Amino acid sequence: MLKKTQILLSSLLLSFTLDAKEPLLGILTSVHSNETQSFNISKFNLTCNPYGVLTLERLYEISEDNTVCKEMIINIYAKYPDLRYFAQRLLKVQQRYHIRPKERGECVLYAKGQMTLSELLLAKGLAIVRPLFDDEEFKDDFNRAQRRARLDKKGLWAEDIFEICAAKLYE
């Protein structure tokens, strides 16, 4: 029942966003992780995941139990504990953020001026661009941020996490 309510709310908010000329502003109520944030918009609550990316948390969830992938993600967070709390440090609870709800519970969250949370996660190596992502508005920026993290060996690019956890998703 809760899932149906969230889908209905997301659809309703998306239709308002498409019709409105003003940006949709949501008050951040909680940062659960780099993967999930909650907002209050008017009297509605909305939970969002970063748009167009797979975070390390998502890669951990979709990998099989007791795999090298899970162990490597645990190790990178142990080695760089600040990465686990990147979104919590970046985003401020009770502050208004411009958000654009998308499909599958994802939102474009403008976290730092015109930069989206997705872009910032990619630049830190905390996410990869979702396979088959083809949104012309964001594709170039997301790929540029991911390429920069890869060249600088940040986050998941500092280890072989992409090859072990995600390469097969792109086949």
Phi and psi in radians as a Rosetta constraint file:
Dihedral C 1 N 2 CA 2 C 2 CIRCULARHARMONIC -1.099 0.35
Dihedral N 2 CA 2 C 2 N 3 CIRCULARHARMONIC -0.703 0.35
Dihedral C 2 N 3 CA 3 C 3 CIRCULARHARMONIC -1.082 0.35
Dihedral N 3 CA 3 C 3 N 4 CIRCULARHARMONIC -0.753 0.35
Dihedral C 3 N 4 CA 4 C 4 CIRCULARHARMONIC -1.108 0.35
Dihedral N 4 CA 4 C 4 N 5 CIRCULARHARMONIC -0.677 0.35
Dihedral C 4 N 5 CA 5 C 5 CIRCULARHARMONIC -1.135 0.35
Dihedral N 5 CA 5 C 5 N 6 CIRCULARHARMONIC -0.728 0.35
Dihedral C 5 N 6 CA 6 C 6 CIRCULARHARMONIC -1.117 0.35
Dihedral N 6 CA 6 C 6 N 7 CIRCULARHARMONIC -0.715 0.35
Dihedral C 6 N 7 CA 7 C 7 CIRCULARHARMONIC -1.134 0.35
Dihedral N 7 CA 7 C 7 N 8 CIRCULARHARMONIC -0.776 0.35
Dihedral C 7 N 8 CA 8 C 8 CIRCULARHARMONIC -1.083 0.35
Dihedral N 8 CA 8 C 8 N 9 CIRCULARHARMONIC -0.778 0.35
Dihedral C 8 N 9 CA 9 C 9 CIRCULARHARMONIC -1.107 0.35
Dihedral N 9 CA 9 C 9 N 10 CIRCULARHARMONIC -0.769 0.35
Dihedral C 9 N 10 CA 10 C 10 CIRCULARHARMONIC -1.061 0.35
Dihedral N 10 CA 10 C 10 N 11 CIRCULARHARMONIC -0.740 0.35
Dihedral C 10 N 11 CA 11 C 11 CIRCULARHARMONIC -1.121 0.35
Dihedral N 11 CA 11 C 11 N 12 CIRCULARHARMONIC -0.745 0.35
Dihedral C 11 N 12 CA 12 C 12 CIRCULARHARMONIC -1.107 0.35
Dihedral N 12 CA 12 C 12 N 13 CIRCULARHARMONIC -0.805 0.35
Dihedral C 12 N 13 CA 13 C 13 CIRCULARHARMONIC -1.130 0.35
Dihedral N 13 CA 13 C 13 N 14 CIRCULARHARMONIC -0.667 0.35
Dihedral C 13 N 14 CA 14 C 14 CIRCULARHARMONIC -1.096 0.35
Dihedral N 14 CA 14 C 14 N 15 CIRCULARHARMONIC -0.729 0.35
Dihedral C 14 N 15 CA 15 C 15 CIRCULARHARMONIC -1.177 0.35
Dihedral N 15 CA 15 C 15 N 16 CIRCULARHARMONIC -0.660 0.35
Dihedral C 15 N 16 CA 16 C 16 CIRCULARHARMONIC -1.106 0.35
Dihedral N 16 CA 16 C 16 N 17 CIRCULARHARMONIC -0.719 0.35
Dihedral C 16 N 17 CA 17 C 17 CIRCULARHARMONIC -1.112 0.35
Dihedral N 17 CA 17 C 17 N 18 CIRCULARHARMONIC -0.715 0.35
Dihedral C 17 N 18 CA 18 C 18 CIRCULARHARMONIC -1.185 0.35
Dihedral N 18 CA 18 C 18 N 19 CIRCULARHARMONIC -0.576 0.35
Dihedral C 18 N 19 CA 19 C 19 CIRCULARHARMONIC -1.477 0.35
Dihedral N 19 CA 19 C 19 N 20 CIRCULARHARMONIC -0.469 0.35
Dihedral C 19 N 20 CA 20 C 20 CIRCULARHARMONIC -1.429 0.35
Dihedral N 20 CA 20 C 20 N 21 CIRCULARHARMONIC 2.560 0.35
Dihedral C 20 N 21 CA 21 C 21 CIRCULARHARMONIC -1.599 0.35
Dihedral N 21 CA 21 C 21 N 22 CIRCULARHARMONIC -0.412 0.35
Dihedral C 21 N 22 CA 22 C 22 CIRCULARHARMONIC -1.457 0.35
Dihedral N 22 CA 22 C 22 N 23 CIRCULARHARMONIC 2.588 0.35
Dihedral C 22 N 23 CA 23 C 23 CIRCULARHARMONIC -1.190 0.35
Dihedral N 23 CA 23 C 23 N 24 CIRCULARHARMONIC 2.582 0.35
Dihedral C 23 N 24 CA 24 C 24 CIRCULARHARMONIC -1.402 0.35
Dihedral N 24 CA 24 C 24 N 25 CIRCULARHARMONIC 2.082 0.35
Dihedral C 24 N 25 CA 25 C 25 CIRCULARHARMONIC -1.889 0.35
Dihedral N 25 CA 25 C 25 N 26 CIRCULARHARMONIC 2.294 0.35
Dihedral C 25 N 26 CA 26 C 26 CIRCULARHARMONIC -2.123 0.35
Dihedral N 26 CA 26 C 26 N 27 CIRCULARHARMONIC 2.539 0.35
Dihedral C 26 N 27 CA 27 C 27 CIRCULARHARMONIC -1.556 0.35
Dihedral N 27 CA 27 C 27 N 28 CIRCULARHARMONIC 2.134 0.35
Dihedral C 27 N 28 CA 28 C 28 CIRCULARHARMONIC -1.194 0.35
Dihedral N 28 CA 28 C 28 N 29 CIRCULARHARMONIC 2.115 0.35
Dihedral C 28 N 29 CA 29 C 29 CIRCULARHARMONIC -1.793 0.35
Dihedral N 29 CA 29 C 29 N 30 CIRCULARHARMONIC -0.444 0.35
Dihedral C 29 N 30 CA 30 C 30 CIRCULARHARMONIC -2.852 0.35
Dihedral N 30 CA 30 C 30 N 31 CIRCULARHARMONIC 2.494 0.35
Dihedral C 30 N 31 CA 31 C 31 CIRCULARHARMONIC -1.994 0.35
Dihedral N 31 CA 31 C 31 N 32 CIRCULARHARMONIC 1.831 0.35
Dihedral C 31 N 32 CA 32 C 32 CIRCULARHARMONIC -1.350 0.35
Dihedral N 32 CA 32 C 32 N 33 CIRCULARHARMONIC -0.667 0.35
Dihedral C 32 N 33 CA 33 C 33 CIRCULARHARMONIC -2.977 0.35
Dihedral N 33 CA 33 C 33 N 34 CIRCULARHARMONIC -3.069 0.35
Dihedral C 33 N 34 CA 34 C 34 CIRCULARHARMONIC -1.119 0.35
Dihedral N 34 CA 34 C 34 N 35 CIRCULARHARMONIC -0.379 0.35
Dihedral C 34 N 35 CA 35 C 35 CIRCULARHARMONIC -1.524 0.35
Dihedral N 35 CA 35 C 35 N 36 CIRCULARHARMONIC -0.565 0.35
Dihedral C 35 N 36 CA 36 C 36 CIRCULARHARMONIC -2.396 0.35
Dihedral N 36 CA 36 C 36 N 37 CIRCULARHARMONIC 2.302 0.35
Dihedral C 36 N 37 CA 37 C 37 CIRCULARHARMONIC -2.324 0.35
Dihedral N 37 CA 37 C 37 N 38 CIRCULARHARMONIC 2.647 0.35
Dihedral C 37 N 38 CA 38 C 38 CIRCULARHARMONIC -2.085 0.35
Dihedral N 38 CA 38 C 38 N 39 CIRCULARHARMONIC 2.483 0.35
Dihedral C 38 N 39 CA 39 C 39 CIRCULARHARMONIC -2.278 0.35
Dihedral N 39 CA 39 C 39 N 40 CIRCULARHARMONIC 2.733 0.35
Dihedral C 39 N 40 CA 40 C 40 CIRCULARHARMONIC -2.017 0.35
Dihedral N 40 CA 40 C 40 N 41 CIRCULARHARMONIC 2.200 0.35
Dihedral C 40 N 41 CA 41 C 41 CIRCULARHARMONIC -2.192 0.35
Dihedral N 41 CA 41 C 41 N 42 CIRCULARHARMONIC 1.923 0.35
Dihedral C 41 N 42 CA 42 C 42 CIRCULARHARMONIC 1.050 0.35
Dihedral N 42 CA 42 C 42 N 43 CIRCULARHARMONIC -2.019 0.35
Dihedral C 42 N 43 CA 43 C 43 CIRCULARHARMONIC -1.871 0.35
Dihedral N 43 CA 43 C 43 N 44 CIRCULARHARMONIC 0.191 0.35
Dihedral C 43 N 44 CA 44 C 44 CIRCULARHARMONIC -1.850 0.35
Dihedral N 44 CA 44 C 44 N 45 CIRCULARHARMONIC 2.573 0.35
Dihedral C 44 N 45 CA 45 C 45 CIRCULARHARMONIC -1.846 0.35
Dihedral N 45 CA 45 C 45 N 46 CIRCULARHARMONIC 2.437 0.35
Dihedral C 45 N 46 CA 46 C 46 CIRCULARHARMONIC -2.349 0.35
Dihedral N 46 CA 46 C 46 N 47 CIRCULARHARMONIC 2.255 0.35
Dihedral C 46 N 47 CA 47 C 47 CIRCULARHARMONIC -1.833 0.35
Dihedral N 47 CA 47 C 47 N 48 CIRCULARHARMONIC 2.282 0.35
Dihedral C 47 N 48 CA 48 C 48 CIRCULARHARMONIC -2.154 0.35
Dihedral N 48 CA 48 C 48 N 49 CIRCULARHARMONIC 2.576 0.35
Dihedral C 48 N 49 CA 49 C 49 CIRCULARHARMONIC -2.017 0.35
Dihedral N 49 CA 49 C 49 N 50 CIRCULARHARMONIC 2.613 0.35
Dihedral C 49 N 50 CA 50 C 50 CIRCULARHARMONIC -1.029 0.35
Dihedral N 50 CA 50 C 50 N 51 CIRCULARHARMONIC 2.397 0.35
Dihedral C 50 N 51 CA 51 C 51 CIRCULARHARMONIC -1.324 0.35
Dihedral N 51 CA 51 C 51 N 52 CIRCULARHARMONIC 2.297 0.35
Dihedral C 51 N 52 CA 52 C 52 CIRCULARHARMONIC 1.341 0.35
Dihedral N 52 CA 52 C 52 N 53 CIRCULARHARMONIC 0.180 0.35
Dihedral C 52 N 53 CA 53 C 53 CIRCULARHARMONIC -2.306 0.35
Dihedral N 53 CA 53 C 53 N 54 CIRCULARHARMONIC 2.817 0.35
Dihedral C 53 N 54 CA 54 C 54 CIRCULARHARMONIC -1.968 0.35
Dihedral N 54 CA 54 C 54 N 55 CIRCULARHARMONIC 2.010 0.35
Dihedral C 54 N 55 CA 55 C 55 CIRCULARHARMONIC -1.380 0.35
Dihedral N 55 CA 55 C 55 N 56 CIRCULARHARMONIC 2.927 0.35
Dihedral C 55 N 56 CA 56 C 56 CIRCULARHARMONIC -1.021 0.35
Dihedral N 56 CA 56 C 56 N 57 CIRCULARHARMONIC -0.644 0.35
Dihedral C 56 N 57 CA 57 C 57 CIRCULARHARMONIC -1.066 0.35
Dihedral N 57 CA 57 C 57 N 58 CIRCULARHARMONIC -0.737 0.35
Dihedral C 57 N 58 CA 58 C 58 CIRCULARHARMONIC -1.167 0.35
Dihedral N 58 CA 58 C 58 N 59 CIRCULARHARMONIC -0.736 0.35
Dihedral C 58 N 59 CA 59 C 59 CIRCULARHARMONIC -1.060 0.35
Dihedral N 59 CA 59 C 59 N 60 CIRCULARHARMONIC -0.686 0.35
Dihedral C 59 N 60 CA 60 C 60 CIRCULARHARMONIC -1.082 0.35
Dihedral N 60 CA 60 C 60 N 61 CIRCULARHARMONIC -0.806 0.35
Dihedral C 60 N 61 CA 61 C 61 CIRCULARHARMONIC -1.093 0.35
Dihedral N 61 CA 61 C 61 N 62 CIRCULARHARMONIC -0.697 0.35
Dihedral C 61 N 62 CA 62 C 62 CIRCULARHARMONIC -1.508 0.35
Dihedral N 62 CA 62 C 62 N 63 CIRCULARHARMONIC -0.163 0.35
Dihedral C 62 N 63 CA 63 C 63 CIRCULARHARMONIC -1.415 0.35
Dihedral N 63 CA 63 C 63 N 64 CIRCULARHARMONIC 2.716 0.35
Dihedral C 63 N 64 CA 64 C 64 CIRCULARHARMONIC -1.239 0.35
Dihedral N 64 CA 64 C 64 N 65 CIRCULARHARMONIC 2.700 0.35
Dihedral C 64 N 65 CA 65 C 65 CIRCULARHARMONIC -1.054 0.35
Dihedral N 65 CA 65 C 65 N 66 CIRCULARHARMONIC 2.584 0.35
Dihedral C 65 N 66 CA 66 C 66 CIRCULARHARMONIC 0.963 0.35
Dihedral N 66 CA 66 C 66 N 67 CIRCULARHARMONIC 0.711 0.35
Dihedral C 66 N 67 CA 67 C 67 CIRCULARHARMONIC -1.805 0.35
Dihedral N 67 CA 67 C 67 N 68 CIRCULARHARMONIC 2.862 0.35
Dihedral C 67 N 68 CA 68 C 68 CIRCULARHARMONIC -1.065 0.35
Dihedral N 68 CA 68 C 68 N 69 CIRCULARHARMONIC -0.620 0.35
Dihedral C 68 N 69 CA 69 C 69 CIRCULARHARMONIC -1.005 0.35
Dihedral N 69 CA 69 C 69 N 70 CIRCULARHARMONIC -0.916 0.35
Dihedral C 69 N 70 CA 70 C 70 CIRCULARHARMONIC -1.054 0.35
Dihedral N 70 CA 70 C 70 N 71 CIRCULARHARMONIC -0.733 0.35
Dihedral C 70 N 71 CA 71 C 71 CIRCULARHARMONIC -1.089 0.35
Dihedral N 71 CA 71 C 71 N 72 CIRCULARHARMONIC -0.709 0.35
Dihedral C 71 N 72 CA 72 C 72 CIRCULARHARMONIC -1.176 0.35
Dihedral N 72 CA 72 C 72 N 73 CIRCULARHARMONIC -0.669 0.35
Dihedral C 72 N 73 CA 73 C 73 CIRCULARHARMONIC -1.172 0.35
Dihedral N 73 CA 73 C 73 N 74 CIRCULARHARMONIC -0.733 0.35
Dihedral C 73 N 74 CA 74 C 74 CIRCULARHARMONIC -1.046 0.35
Dihedral N 74 CA 74 C 74 N 75 CIRCULARHARMONIC -0.753 0.35
Dihedral C 74 N 75 CA 75 C 75 CIRCULARHARMONIC -1.145 0.35
Dihedral N 75 CA 75 C 75 N 76 CIRCULARHARMONIC -0.679 0.35
Dihedral C 75 N 76 CA 76 C 76 CIRCULARHARMONIC -1.181 0.35
Dihedral N 76 CA 76 C 76 N 77 CIRCULARHARMONIC -0.640 0.35
Dihedral C 76 N 77 CA 77 C 77 CIRCULARHARMONIC -1.221 0.35
Dihedral N 77 CA 77 C 77 N 78 CIRCULARHARMONIC -0.561 0.35
Dihedral C 77 N 78 CA 78 C 78 CIRCULARHARMONIC -1.215 0.35
Dihedral N 78 CA 78 C 78 N 79 CIRCULARHARMONIC -0.674 0.35
Dihedral C 78 N 79 CA 79 C 79 CIRCULARHARMONIC -1.266 0.35
Dihedral N 79 CA 79 C 79 N 80 CIRCULARHARMONIC -0.668 0.35
Dihedral C 79 N 80 CA 80 C 80 CIRCULARHARMONIC -2.229 0.35
Dihedral N 80 CA 80 C 80 N 81 CIRCULARHARMONIC 1.322 0.35
Dihedral C 80 N 81 CA 81 C 81 CIRCULARHARMONIC -1.066 0.35
Dihedral N 81 CA 81 C 81 N 82 CIRCULARHARMONIC -0.464 0.35
Dihedral C 81 N 82 CA 82 C 82 CIRCULARHARMONIC -1.113 0.35
Dihedral N 82 CA 82 C 82 N 83 CIRCULARHARMONIC -0.480 0.35
Dihedral C 82 N 83 CA 83 C 83 CIRCULARHARMONIC -1.130 0.35
Dihedral N 83 CA 83 C 83 N 84 CIRCULARHARMONIC -0.616 0.35
Dihedral C 83 N 84 CA 84 C 84 CIRCULARHARMONIC -1.081 0.35
Dihedral N 84 CA 84 C 84 N 85 CIRCULARHARMONIC -0.544 0.35
Dihedral C 84 N 85 CA 85 C 85 CIRCULARHARMONIC -1.912 0.35
Dihedral N 85 CA 85 C 85 N 86 CIRCULARHARMONIC 0.406 0.35
Dihedral C 85 N 86 CA 86 C 86 CIRCULARHARMONIC -0.975 0.35
Dihedral N 86 CA 86 C 86 N 87 CIRCULARHARMONIC -0.911 0.35
Dihedral C 86 N 87 CA 87 C 87 CIRCULARHARMONIC -1.129 0.35
Dihedral N 87 CA 87 C 87 N 88 CIRCULARHARMONIC -0.638 0.35
Dihedral C 87 N 88 CA 88 C 88 CIRCULARHARMONIC -1.144 0.35
Dihedral N 88 CA 88 C 88 N 89 CIRCULARHARMONIC -0.596 0.35
Dihedral C 88 N 89 CA 89 C 89 CIRCULARHARMONIC -1.373 0.35
Dihedral N 89 CA 89 C 89 N 90 CIRCULARHARMONIC -0.575 0.35
Dihedral C 89 N 90 CA 90 C 90 CIRCULARHARMONIC -1.323 0.35
Dihedral N 90 CA 90 C 90 N 91 CIRCULARHARMONIC -0.830 0.35
Dihedral C 90 N 91 CA 91 C 91 CIRCULARHARMONIC -1.600 0.35
Dihedral N 91 CA 91 C 91 N 92 CIRCULARHARMONIC 2.538 0.35
Dihedral C 91 N 92 CA 92 C 92 CIRCULARHARMONIC -1.963 0.35
Dihedral N 92 CA 92 C 92 N 93 CIRCULARHARMONIC 2.114 0.35
Dihedral C 92 N 93 CA 93 C 93 CIRCULARHARMONIC -1.061 0.35
Dihedral N 93 CA 93 C 93 N 94 CIRCULARHARMONIC 2.499 0.35
Dihedral C 93 N 94 CA 94 C 94 CIRCULARHARMONIC 1.306 0.35
Dihedral N 94 CA 94 C 94 N 95 CIRCULARHARMONIC 0.068 0.35
Dihedral C 94 N 95 CA 95 C 95 CIRCULARHARMONIC -1.602 0.35
Dihedral N 95 CA 95 C 95 N 96 CIRCULARHARMONIC 2.609 0.35
Dihedral C 95 N 96 CA 96 C 96 CIRCULARHARMONIC -1.490 0.35
Dihedral N 96 CA 96 C 96 N 97 CIRCULARHARMONIC 2.403 0.35
Dihedral C 96 N 97 CA 97 C 97 CIRCULARHARMONIC -2.260 0.35
Dihedral N 97 CA 97 C 97 N 98 CIRCULARHARMONIC 2.519 0.35
Dihedral C 97 N 98 CA 98 C 98 CIRCULARHARMONIC -1.343 0.35
Dihedral N 98 CA 98 C 98 N 99 CIRCULARHARMONIC 2.108 0.35
Dihedral C 98 N 99 CA 99 C 99 CIRCULARHARMONIC -2.251 0.35
Dihedral N 99 CA 99 C 99 N 100 CIRCULARHARMONIC 2.641 0.35
Dihedral C 99 N 100 CA 100 C 100 CIRCULARHARMONIC -2.269 0.35
Dihedral N 100 CA 100 C 100 N 101 CIRCULARHARMONIC 1.807 0.35
Dihedral C 100 N 101 CA 101 C 101 CIRCULARHARMONIC -1.067 0.35
Dihedral N 101 CA 101 C 101 N 102 CIRCULARHARMONIC 2.418 0.35
Dihedral C 101 N 102 CA 102 C 102 CIRCULARHARMONIC -2.142 0.35
Dihedral N 102 CA 102 C 102 N 103 CIRCULARHARMONIC -2.948 0.35
Dihedral C 102 N 103 CA 103 C 103 CIRCULARHARMONIC -1.309 0.35
Dihedral N 103 CA 103 C 103 N 104 CIRCULARHARMONIC 2.884 0.35
Dihedral C 103 N 104 CA 104 C 104 CIRCULARHARMONIC 1.001 0.35
Dihedral N 104 CA 104 C 104 N 105 CIRCULARHARMONIC 0.554 0.35
Dihedral C 104 N 105 CA 105 C 105 CIRCULARHARMONIC 1.300 0.35
Dihedral N 105 CA 105 C 105 N 106 CIRCULARHARMONIC 0.185 0.35
Dihedral C 105 N 106 CA 106 C 106 CIRCULARHARMONIC -1.607 0.35
Dihedral N 106 CA 106 C 106 N 107 CIRCULARHARMONIC 2.655 0.35
Dihedral C 106 N 107 CA 107 C 107 CIRCULARHARMONIC -2.415 0.35
Dihedral N 107 CA 107 C 107 N 108 CIRCULARHARMONIC 2.539 0.35
Dihedral C 107 N 108 CA 108 C 108 CIRCULARHARMONIC -1.463 0.35
Dihedral N 108 CA 108 C 108 N 109 CIRCULARHARMONIC 2.045 0.35
Dihedral C 108 N 109 CA 109 C 109 CIRCULARHARMONIC -2.009 0.35
Dihedral N 109 CA 109 C 109 N 110 CIRCULARHARMONIC 1.986 0.35
Dihedral C 109 N 110 CA 110 C 110 CIRCULARHARMONIC -1.407 0.35
Dihedral N 110 CA 110 C 110 N 111 CIRCULARHARMONIC 1.791 0.35
Dihedral C 110 N 111 CA 111 C 111 CIRCULARHARMONIC -1.673 0.35
Dihedral N 111 CA 111 C 111 N 112 CIRCULARHARMONIC -0.430 0.35
Dihedral C 111 N 112 CA 112 C 112 CIRCULARHARMONIC -2.584 0.35
Dihedral N 112 CA 112 C 112 N 113 CIRCULARHARMONIC 1.534 0.35
Dihedral C 112 N 113 CA 113 C 113 CIRCULARHARMONIC 1.143 0.35
Dihedral N 113 CA 113 C 113 N 114 CIRCULARHARMONIC -2.165 0.35
Dihedral C 113 N 114 CA 114 C 114 CIRCULARHARMONIC -1.549 0.35
Dihedral N 114 CA 114 C 114 N 115 CIRCULARHARMONIC -0.008 0.35
Dihedral C 114 N 115 CA 115 C 115 CIRCULARHARMONIC -1.500 0.35
Dihedral N 115 CA 115 C 115 N 116 CIRCULARHARMONIC 2.340 0.35
Dihedral C 115 N 116 CA 116 C 116 CIRCULARHARMONIC -1.521 0.35
Dihedral N 116 CA 116 C 116 N 117 CIRCULARHARMONIC 2.780 0.35
Dihedral C 116 N 117 CA 117 C 117 CIRCULARHARMONIC -1.032 0.35
Dihedral N 117 CA 117 C 117 N 118 CIRCULARHARMONIC -0.680 0.35
Dihedral C 117 N 118 CA 118 C 118 CIRCULARHARMONIC -1.000 0.35
Dihedral N 118 CA 118 C 118 N 119 CIRCULARHARMONIC -0.821 0.35
Dihedral C 118 N 119 CA 119 C 119 CIRCULARHARMONIC -1.069 0.35
Dihedral N 119 CA 119 C 119 N 120 CIRCULARHARMONIC -0.757 0.35
Dihedral C 119 N 120 CA 120 C 120 CIRCULARHARMONIC -1.161 0.35
Dihedral N 120 CA 120 C 120 N 121 CIRCULARHARMONIC -0.682 0.35
Dihedral C 120 N 121 CA 121 C 121 CIRCULARHARMONIC -1.122 0.35
Dihedral N 121 CA 121 C 121 N 122 CIRCULARHARMONIC -0.728 0.35
Dihedral C 121 N 122 CA 122 C 122 CIRCULARHARMONIC -1.090 0.35
Dihedral N 122 CA 122 C 122 N 123 CIRCULARHARMONIC -0.752 0.35
Dihedral C 122 N 123 CA 123 C 123 CIRCULARHARMONIC -1.142 0.35
Dihedral N 123 CA 123 C 123 N 124 CIRCULARHARMONIC -0.480 0.35
Dihedral C 123 N 124 CA 124 C 124 CIRCULARHARMONIC -1.556 0.35
Dihedral N 124 CA 124 C 124 N 125 CIRCULARHARMONIC -0.084 0.35
Dihedral C 124 N 125 CA 125 C 125 CIRCULARHARMONIC 1.326 0.35
Dihedral N 125 CA 125 C 125 N 126 CIRCULARHARMONIC 0.442 0.35
Dihedral C 125 N 126 CA 126 C 126 CIRCULARHARMONIC -1.736 0.35
Dihedral N 126 CA 126 C 126 N 127 CIRCULARHARMONIC 0.051 0.35
Dihedral C 126 N 127 CA 127 C 127 CIRCULARHARMONIC -2.779 0.35
Dihedral N 127 CA 127 C 127 N 128 CIRCULARHARMONIC 2.867 0.35
Dihedral C 127 N 128 CA 128 C 128 CIRCULARHARMONIC -2.213 0.35
Dihedral N 128 CA 128 C 128 N 129 CIRCULARHARMONIC 2.703 0.35
Dihedral C 128 N 129 CA 129 C 129 CIRCULARHARMONIC -1.145 0.35
Dihedral N 129 CA 129 C 129 N 130 CIRCULARHARMONIC 2.297 0.35
Dihedral C 129 N 130 CA 130 C 130 CIRCULARHARMONIC -1.025 0.35
Dihedral N 130 CA 130 C 130 N 131 CIRCULARHARMONIC 2.404 0.35
Dihedral C 130 N 131 CA 131 C 131 CIRCULARHARMONIC -0.973 0.35
Dihedral N 131 CA 131 C 131 N 132 CIRCULARHARMONIC 2.435 0.35
Dihedral C 131 N 132 CA 132 C 132 CIRCULARHARMONIC 1.147 0.35
Dihedral N 132 CA 132 C 132 N 133 CIRCULARHARMONIC 0.308 0.35
Dihedral C 132 N 133 CA 133 C 133 CIRCULARHARMONIC -1.174 0.35
Dihedral N 133 CA 133 C 133 N 134 CIRCULARHARMONIC 2.202 0.35
Dihedral C 133 N 134 CA 134 C 134 CIRCULARHARMONIC -2.453 0.35
Dihedral N 134 CA 134 C 134 N 135 CIRCULARHARMONIC 0.694 0.35
Dihedral C 134 N 135 CA 135 C 135 CIRCULARHARMONIC -1.537 0.35
Dihedral N 135 CA 135 C 135 N 136 CIRCULARHARMONIC 1.939 0.35
Dihedral C 135 N 136 CA 136 C 136 CIRCULARHARMONIC -1.015 0.35
Dihedral N 136 CA 136 C 136 N 137 CIRCULARHARMONIC -0.560 0.35
Dihedral C 136 N 137 CA 137 C 137 CIRCULARHARMONIC -1.154 0.35
Dihedral N 137 CA 137 C 137 N 138 CIRCULARHARMONIC -0.617 0.35
Dihedral C 137 N 138 CA 138 C 138 CIRCULARHARMONIC -1.993 0.35
Dihedral N 138 CA 138 C 138 N 139 CIRCULARHARMONIC -0.285 0.35
Dihedral C 138 N 139 CA 139 C 139 CIRCULARHARMONIC -0.942 0.35
Dihedral N 139 CA 139 C 139 N 140 CIRCULARHARMONIC -0.852 0.35
Dihedral C 139 N 140 CA 140 C 140 CIRCULARHARMONIC -1.140 0.35
Dihedral N 140 CA 140 C 140 N 141 CIRCULARHARMONIC -0.774 0.35
Dihedral C 140 N 141 CA 141 C 141 CIRCULARHARMONIC -1.111 0.35
Dihedral N 141 CA 141 C 141 N 142 CIRCULARHARMONIC -0.731 0.35
Dihedral C 141 N 142 CA 142 C 142 CIRCULARHARMONIC -1.146 0.35
Dihedral N 142 CA 142 C 142 N 143 CIRCULARHARMONIC -0.788 0.35
Dihedral C 142 N 143 CA 143 C 143 CIRCULARHARMONIC -1.127 0.35
Dihedral N 143 CA 143 C 143 N 144 CIRCULARHARMONIC -0.655 0.35
Dihedral C 143 N 144 CA 144 C 144 CIRCULARHARMONIC -1.122 0.35
Dihedral N 144 CA 144 C 144 N 145 CIRCULARHARMONIC -0.784 0.35
Dihedral C 144 N 145 CA 145 C 145 CIRCULARHARMONIC -1.111 0.35
Dihedral N 145 CA 145 C 145 N 146 CIRCULARHARMONIC -0.725 0.35
Dihedral C 145 N 146 CA 146 C 146 CIRCULARHARMONIC -1.145 0.35
Dihedral N 146 CA 146 C 146 N 147 CIRCULARHARMONIC -0.749 0.35
Dihedral C 146 N 147 CA 147 C 147 CIRCULARHARMONIC -1.073 0.35
Dihedral N 147 CA 147 C 147 N 148 CIRCULARHARMONIC -0.710 0.35
Dihedral C 147 N 148 CA 148 C 148 CIRCULARHARMONIC -1.097 0.35
Dihedral N 148 CA 148 C 148 N 149 CIRCULARHARMONIC -0.783 0.35
Dihedral C 148 N 149 CA 149 C 149 CIRCULARHARMONIC -1.120 0.35
Dihedral N 149 CA 149 C 149 N 150 CIRCULARHARMONIC -0.690 0.35
Dihedral C 149 N 150 CA 150 C 150 CIRCULARHARMONIC -1.126 0.35
Dihedral N 150 CA 150 C 150 N 151 CIRCULARHARMONIC -0.800 0.35
Dihedral C 150 N 151 CA 151 C 151 CIRCULARHARMONIC -1.138 0.35
Dihedral N 151 CA 151 C 151 N 152 CIRCULARHARMONIC -0.637 0.35
Dihedral C 151 N 152 CA 152 C 152 CIRCULARHARMONIC -1.493 0.35
Dihedral N 152 CA 152 C 152 N 153 CIRCULARHARMONIC -0.023 0.35
Dihedral C 152 N 153 CA 153 C 153 CIRCULARHARMONIC 0.920 0.35
Dihedral N 153 CA 153 C 153 N 154 CIRCULARHARMONIC 0.935 0.35
Dihedral C 153 N 154 CA 154 C 154 CIRCULARHARMONIC -1.722 0.35
Dihedral N 154 CA 154 C 154 N 155 CIRCULARHARMONIC 2.588 0.35
Dihedral C 154 N 155 CA 155 C 155 CIRCULARHARMONIC 0.965 0.35
Dihedral N 155 CA 155 C 155 N 156 CIRCULARHARMONIC -2.188 0.35
Dihedral C 155 N 156 CA 156 C 156 CIRCULARHARMONIC -1.121 0.35
Dihedral N 156 CA 156 C 156 N 157 CIRCULARHARMONIC -0.335 0.35
Dihedral C 156 N 157 CA 157 C 157 CIRCULARHARMONIC -1.417 0.35
Dihedral N 157 CA 157 C 157 N 158 CIRCULARHARMONIC -0.233 0.35
Dihedral C 157 N 158 CA 158 C 158 CIRCULARHARMONIC -1.280 0.35
Dihedral N 158 CA 158 C 158 N 159 CIRCULARHARMONIC -0.394 0.35
Dihedral C 158 N 159 CA 159 C 159 CIRCULARHARMONIC -2.064 0.35
Dihedral N 159 CA 159 C 159 N 160 CIRCULARHARMONIC -3.002 0.35
Dihedral C 159 N 160 CA 160 C 160 CIRCULARHARMONIC -1.670 0.35
Dihedral N 160 CA 160 C 160 N 161 CIRCULARHARMONIC 0.569 0.35
Dihedral C 160 N 161 CA 161 C 161 CIRCULARHARMONIC -1.102 0.35
Dihedral N 161 CA 161 C 161 N 162 CIRCULARHARMONIC -0.703 0.35
Dihedral C 161 N 162 CA 162 C 162 CIRCULARHARMONIC -1.067 0.35
Dihedral N 162 CA 162 C 162 N 163 CIRCULARHARMONIC -0.873 0.35
Dihedral C 162 N 163 CA 163 C 163 CIRCULARHARMONIC -1.067 0.35
Dihedral N 163 CA 163 C 163 N 164 CIRCULARHARMONIC -0.696 0.35
Dihedral C 163 N 164 CA 164 C 164 CIRCULARHARMONIC -1.430 0.35
Dihedral N 164 CA 164 C 164 N 165 CIRCULARHARMONIC -0.681 0.35
Dihedral C 164 N 165 CA 165 C 165 CIRCULARHARMONIC -1.701 0.35
Dihedral N 165 CA 165 C 165 N 166 CIRCULARHARMONIC -0.553 0.35
Dihedral C 165 N 166 CA 166 C 166 CIRCULARHARMONIC -2.201 0.35
Dihedral N 166 CA 166 C 166 N 167 CIRCULARHARMONIC -0.325 0.35
Dihedral C 166 N 167 CA 167 C 167 CIRCULARHARMONIC -0.957 0.35
Dihedral N 167 CA 167 C 167 N 168 CIRCULARHARMONIC -0.672 0.35
Dihedral C 167 N 168 CA 168 C 168 CIRCULARHARMONIC -1.141 0.35
Dihedral N 168 CA 168 C 168 N 169 CIRCULARHARMONIC -0.405 0.35
Dihedral C 168 N 169 CA 169 C 169 CIRCULARHARMONIC -1.202 0.35
Dihedral N 169 CA 169 C 169 N 170 CIRCULARHARMONIC -0.375 0.35
Dihedral C 169 N 170 CA 170 C 170 CIRCULARHARMONIC -1.685 0.35
Dihedral N 170 CA 170 C 170 N 171 CIRCULARHARMONIC -0.017 0.35
